[in-house]
Amino acid sequence: MKNSIDRKKAVPERHLRLKSFMIFLTGFSFLLAFSSDPALAQGDLLITPRRIVFDGSQRSADINLANTGKDTATYAISLIQIRMLEDGGFETITTPDPGQQFADRFIRFFPRSVTLGPNEAQVVKVQVVRTNEMSAGEYRSHFYFRAVPKALPLGEEKTVRDSTAIAVKLTPIFGITIPVIIRNGESTAKVTISDVSFTLVNDTVPRISFKFNRTGNMSVYGDITVDHISTGGRITRVGIANGVAVYTPNSSRRFQFDLMNMP
């Protein structure tokens, strides 16, 4: 899908005009679990795929975990609920928003924790259990992979250097989430863009901003490319953003990213 940008919204800085850009929404459709999705990584944990989607008669799926670090690591696996904010951020919730349905009660998975040695991998088995109580629409929860801090060996005690001093030790806990989605019944979704604007950050970095508008009963997901068209008709790719999603029940999401290779 292609959206032309209105010249009236141009920002005249550096003589760059919005009508010289085209934004392409590539592959924006219902969320699909493509096997070619790039892996998601944080810390030393590598996860594929980046999302799990159960559609039609599909009943099971695999999540592949790999430890790319040099030390053995343990990860606890659970399901949590997440709200997407209009700016694309996330926050955990316990009660669904209007129009939102959680998937956790229809999902079974094993194991609940994994311990991976250096360069070791393991598969997490995921199964959906559909019931008659499921209404048409989309159900979404998120798998949460949380690094478990290492415990002291049995019999070893912490060394107290100064009992009169107050010390606080912060141990970072790494975690990563991926969505698991169940689609039930007829699927409808459409996405358009609006409110396009162009700015220069610190007078040097070009940045484009716009808003996604989603309609229908399903989340959408896809890639964004931005092309610059010169007065002579030459097309230059100046921006790419992969894996952008708008989750239900959100009807809109604001998005911005910096451009590159400006002619």
Beta strands, then each sheet from edge to edge (+ up, - down):
strand 1: 2-4
strand 2: 21-30
strand 3: 40-42
strand 4: 45-48
strand 5: 52-54
strand 6: 60-67
strand 7: 73-84
strand 8: 90-93
strand 9: 107-110
strand 10: 113-116
strand 11: 121-128
strand 12: 137-148
strand 13: 175-184
strand 14: 189-201
strand 15: 205-216
strand 16: 220-229
strand 17: 235-246
strand 18: 252-258
sheet 1: 1+ 2- 16+ 17-
sheet 2: 3+ 4- 6+ 11- 9+
sheet 3: 5+ 13+ 12- 7+ 8-
sheet 4: 5+ 13+ 12- 7+ 10-
sheet 5: 14+ 15- 18+
end
